[in-house]
Amino acid sequence: MVEEVKRTFLHIHQADNVLVALTDLPKGTFVEHQGQGLILTDDVAGKHKFAIHALNPGDEIYMYGVLVGKASDYIPQGGAITTANIKHAADGFKLGNRKTDWKQPDTSAFADKTFMGYHRSDGSVGTANYWLVIPLVFCENRNINVLKDALLGKLGFAKPRSYENEVDQLVNMLQTGKSVEEILSADLQITPEATTSNKLFPNIDGIKFLTHDMGCGGTRTDSDALCGLLAGYITHPNVAGATILSLGCQHAQASILQDEINKRDPNFSKPLIILEQQKLGTENRLLHEALKQTFAGLMEVNKQERQPAPINKLCIGLECGGSDGFSGISANPVLGYLSDVLVAMGGSVILAEFPELCGVEQELSDRCVDEGTALKFMDLMTTYNAKAEADGSGFYANPSPGNIRDGLITDAIKSAGAAKKGGTSPVTAVLDYPEKVTAPGLNLLCTPGSDVESTTAEVAAGANIVLFTTGLGTPTGNPVAPVVKLSTNTRLFNKMPDIIDFNCGTVIEGEETIEQAANRLLNYVIDVANGHIKPKAVQLGQDDFIPWKRGVSL
């Protein structure tokens, strides 16, 4: 193990014909691999790849044991793999044989673990307790924000960090005659703000106000999907009740929302307030009713308390954003091992972001528990990519400039690493957006690769905690589910401690194995589920919520 730590490169899979640089390697560096030496013909930045053997145009390039691209130009032995000499390529897929045998991990360390959660009448258990205030259509966004301004501060749910003290300092500098140059070079002083808890309803974690730009004016498919998404949030185990504002004439009708709620929970019994402005008349009447009825609902759900629950009541959303060249060899495999542990114990995990499963379709479809599930997955992948291609931007266009700079230069490279989050267990269900998880095990959910849209959808599907890997850093959160941010490298963990919760860079450095890091992470997740730890996204009030318009979003 000590020798492995000192390595400057990694050979991920025996079938790979590229190596991954674990640190910056200058041109001329001598590398010994499997008893043979090669000399780098280019500078290779950490996280990027270089060729084990010379590659001619058209030669296939393998990483993680799968096809991730083809050489578009001659690449010498020891040459860097770049956007200039590789193009996206991935293996085709077809209905194959079921490959559902898997080696279950040792779960003995967690056999007696429980968490304190909020038990719901449908048998689910929440890791938090929120009240929602939601518009059925964008026309009601202003009224939602009026309610937000009225309720949060008075009920003790407002976030204390407002930066108003820093603005006061800038105003004072202007009033005392400071120049633009002096202001720009000033070191603003951070003034601690009062953080004493003055919540009127101590058993409620917060009131969340979900605004959006949908509900009318788009396609009926999108407005129906919006109702399904919102129903997923209303029936979510972390939600105690909800207030819904409707204008009245929009596509997203309250009756459609109620039908979607009944699909997800036929015996739905949470407090649900639906107010329609065109029926009530004046804005004052609408808002007064919303305030009174919401307050009464809060009084009711504040009686709920945490009770013990087995950890198989956890449903974990697996997410990534701002990925880098280490994502697929540190944080994502750590999530994969944790996923396998939770599945082995009867829990649920959700692997989404279908554009980032391009190139691993055959493996995942073969792992589906039956042919119908496999066919649904393949159909969703094919239809989604075909729509993207028709609009001039197939899955090949998924990697962002930041991904590319950090070594994820084709969608297949990015996908092969992203899929590691799902571990090795059988795929028990394939869900189309915005369906909800109904079976334990590994669920595949069709969403875009866009991290906020995907996280929004995973939570609607039932994720009561989201584990989010990042190599470049992102503040993404969610209104009702704690989002735990995992860094793929220690440098990021130290650079952005205000948004990163957990460091998987220890795997790259050889301080921990993937299994050890995963076990440490699962203990951390249990603390989050108990409410003992508030992830940084929760502390910052990072309430990202973007419904997916079913048009192309990669």
Secondary structure in CASP SS format (residue, H / E / C, confidence):
PFRMAT SS
TARGET T0000
AUTHOR 0000-0000-0000
METHOD secondary structure of the structure
MODEL  1
M C 1.00
V H 1.00
E H 1.00
E H 1.00
V H 1.00
K C 1.00
R C 1.00
T C 1.00
F E 1.00
L E 1.00
H C 1.00
I C 1.00
H C 1.00
Q C 1.00
A C 1.00
D C 1.00
N C 1.00
V E 1.00
L E 1.00
V E 1.00
A E 1.00
L C 1.00
T C 1.00
D C 1.00
L E 1.00
P C 1.00
K C 1.00
G C 1.00
T C 1.00
F E 1.00
V E 1.00
E E 1.00
H E 1.00
Q C 1.00
G C 1.00
Q E 1.00
G E 1.00
L E 1.00
I E 1.00
L C 1.00
T C 1.00
D C 1.00
D C 1.00
V E 1.00
A C 1.00
G C 1.00
K C 1.00
H C 1.00
K E 1.00
F E 1.00
A E 1.00
I C 1.00
H C 1.00
A C 1.00
L E 1.00
N C 1.00
P C 1.00
G C 1.00
D C 1.00
E E 1.00
I E 1.00
Y E 1.00
M E 1.00
Y C 1.00
G C 1.00
V E 1.00
L E 1.00
V E 1.00
G E 1.00
K E 1.00
A E 1.00
S C 1.00
D C 1.00
Y C 1.00
I E 1.00
P C 1.00
Q C 1.00
G C 1.00
G C 1.00
A E 1.00
I C 1.00
T C 1.00
T C 1.00
A C 1.00
N C 1.00
I E 1.00
K E 1.00
H C 1.00
A C 1.00
A C 1.00
D C 1.00
G C 1.00
F C 1.00
K C 1.00
L C 1.00
G C 1.00
N C 1.00
R C 1.00
K C 1.00
T C 1.00
D C 1.00
W C 1.00
K C 1.00
Q C 1.00
P C 1.00
D C 1.00
T C 1.00
S H 1.00
A H 1.00
F H 1.00
A C 1.00
D C 1.00
K C 1.00
T E 1.00
F E 1.00
M E 1.00
G E 1.00
Y E 1.00
H E 1.00
R C 1.00
S C 1.00
D C 1.00
G C 1.00
S C 1.00
V E 1.00
G E 1.00
T C 1.00
A C 1.00
N C 1.00
Y E 1.00
W E 1.00
L E 1.00
V E 1.00
I E 1.00
P E 1.00
L C 1.00
V C 1.00
F H 1.00
C H 1.00
E H 1.00
N H 1.00
R H 1.00
N H 1.00
I H 1.00
N H 1.00
V H 1.00
L H 1.00
K H 1.00
D H 1.00
A H 1.00
L H 1.00
L H 1.00
G H 1.00
K H 1.00
L H 1.00
G C 1.00
F C 1.00
A C 1.00
K C 1.00
P C 1.00
R C 1.00
S C 1.00
Y C 1.00
E H 1.00
N H 1.00
E H 1.00
V H 1.00
D H 1.00
Q H 1.00
L H 1.00
V H 1.00
N H 1.00
M H 1.00
L H 1.00
Q H 1.00
T C 1.00
G C 1.00
K C 1.00
S C 1.00
V H 1.00
E H 1.00
E H 1.00
I H 1.00
L H 1.00
S H 1.00
A C 1.00
D C 1.00
L C 1.00
Q C 1.00
I C 1.00
T C 1.00
P C 1.00
E C 1.00
A C 1.00
T C 1.00
T C 1.00
S C 1.00
N C 1.00
K C 1.00
L C 1.00
F C 1.00
P C 1.00
N C 1.00
I C 1.00
D C 1.00
G E 1.00
I E 1.00
K E 1.00
F E 1.00
L C 1.00
T C 1.00
H C 1.00
D C 1.00
M C 1.00
G C 1.00
C C 1.00
G C 1.00
G C 1.00
T C 1.00
R H 1.00
T H 1.00
D H 1.00
S H 1.00
D H 1.00
A H 1.00
L H 1.00
C H 1.00
G H 1.00
L H 1.00
L H 1.00
A H 1.00
G H 1.00
Y H 1.00
I H 1.00
T C 1.00
H C 1.00
P C 1.00
N C 1.00
V E 1.00
A E 1.00
G E 1.00
A E 1.00
T E 1.00
I E 1.00
L E 1.00
S E 1.00
L C 1.00
G C 1.00
C C 1.00
Q C 1.00
H C 1.00
A C 1.00
Q C 1.00
A H 1.00
S H 1.00
I H 1.00
L H 1.00
Q H 1.00
D H 1.00
E H 1.00
I H 1.00
N H 1.00
K H 1.00
R H 1.00
D C 1.00
P C 1.00
N C 1.00
F C 1.00
S C 1.00
K C 1.00
P C 1.00
L E 1.00
I E 1.00
I E 1.00
L E 1.00
E E 1.00
Q H 1.00
Q H 1.00
K H 1.00
L H 1.00
G C 1.00
T C 1.00
E H 1.00
N H 1.00
R H 1.00
L H 1.00
L H 1.00
H H 1.00
E H 1.00
A H 1.00
L H 1.00
K H 1.00
Q H 1.00
T H 1.00
F H 1.00
A H 1.00
G H 1.00
L H 1.00
M H 1.00
E H 1.00
V H 1.00
N C 1.00
K C 1.00
Q C 1.00
E C 1.00
R C 1.00
Q E 1.00
P E 1.00
A E 1.00
P E 1.00
I H 1.00
N H 1.00
K H 1.00
L C 1.00
C E 1.00
I E 1.00
G E 1.00
L E 1.00
E E 1.00
C E 1.00
G C 1.00
G C 1.00
S C 1.00
D C 1.00
G C 1.00
F C 1.00
S C 1.00
G C 1.00
I C 1.00
S C 1.00
A H 1.00
N H 1.00
P H 1.00
V H 1.00
L H 1.00
G H 1.00
Y H 1.00
L H 1.00
S H 1.00
D H 1.00
V H 1.00
L H 1.00
V H 1.00
A H 1.00
M C 1.00
G C 1.00
G C 1.00
S E 1.00
V E 1.00
I E 1.00
L E 1.00
A C 1.00
E C 1.00
F H 1.00
P H 1.00
E H 1.00
L H 1.00
C C 1.00
G C 1.00
V C 1.00
E H 1.00
Q H 1.00
E H 1.00
L H 1.00
S H 1.00
D H 1.00
R C 1.00
C E 1.00
V C 1.00
D C 1.00
E H 1.00
G H 1.00
T H 1.00
A H 1.00
L H 1.00
K H 1.00
F H 1.00
M H 1.00
D H 1.00
L H 1.00
M H 1.00
T H 1.00
T H 1.00
Y H 1.00
N H 1.00
A H 1.00
K H 1.00
A H 1.00
E H 1.00
A H 1.00
D C 1.00
G C 1.00
S C 1.00
G C 1.00
F H 1.00
Y H 1.00
A H 1.00
N C 1.00
P C 1.00
S C 1.00
P H 1.00
G H 1.00
N H 1.00
I H 1.00
R H 1.00
D C 1.00
G C 1.00
L C 1.00
I C 1.00
T C 1.00
D H 1.00
A H 1.00
I H 1.00
K H 1.00
S H 1.00
A H 1.00
G H 1.00
A H 1.00
A H 1.00
K H 1.00
K H 1.00
G H 1.00
G C 1.00
T C 1.00
S C 1.00
P C 1.00
V E 1.00
T E 1.00
A E 1.00
V E 1.00
L E 1.00
D C 1.00
Y C 1.00
P C 1.00
E C 1.00
K C 1.00
V C 1.00
T C 1.00
A C 1.00
P C 1.00
G E 1.00
L E 1.00
N E 1.00
L E 1.00
L E 1.00
C C 1.00
T C 1.00
P C 1.00
G C 1.00
S C 1.00
D H 1.00
V H 1.00
E H 1.00
S H 1.00
T H 1.00
T H 1.00
A H 1.00
E H 1.00
V H 1.00
A H 1.00
A C 1.00
G C 1.00
A C 1.00
N C 1.00
I E 1.00
V E 1.00
L E 1.00
F E 1.00
T E 1.00
T E 1.00
G C 1.00
L C 1.00
G C 1.00
T C 1.00
P C 1.00
T C 1.00
G C 1.00
N C 1.00
P C 1.00
V C 1.00
A C 1.00
P C 1.00
V E 1.00
V E 1.00
K E 1.00
L E 1.00
S E 1.00
T C 1.00
N C 1.00
T H 1.00
R H 1.00
L H 1.00
F H 1.00
N H 1.00
K H 1.00
M C 1.00
P C 1.00
D C 1.00
I C 1.00
I C 1.00
D C 1.00
F E 1.00
N E 1.00
C C 1.00
G H 1.00
T H 1.00
V H 1.00
I H 1.00
E C 1.00
G C 1.00
E C 1.00
E C 1.00
T C 1.00
I H 1.00
E H 1.00
Q H 1.00
A H 1.00
A H 1.00
N H 1.00
R H 1.00
L H 1.00
L H 1.00
N H 1.00
Y H 1.00
V H 1.00
I H 1.00
D H 1.00
V H 1.00
A H 1.00
N H 1.00
G C 1.00
H C 1.00
I C 1.00
K C 1.00
P C 1.00
K H 1.00
A H 1.00
V H 1.00
Q H 1.00
L C 1.00
G C 1.00
Q C 1.00
D C 1.00
D C 1.00
F C 1.00
I C 1.00
P C 1.00
W C 1.00
K C 1.00
R C 1.00
G C 1.00
V C 1.00
S C 1.00
L C 1.00
END
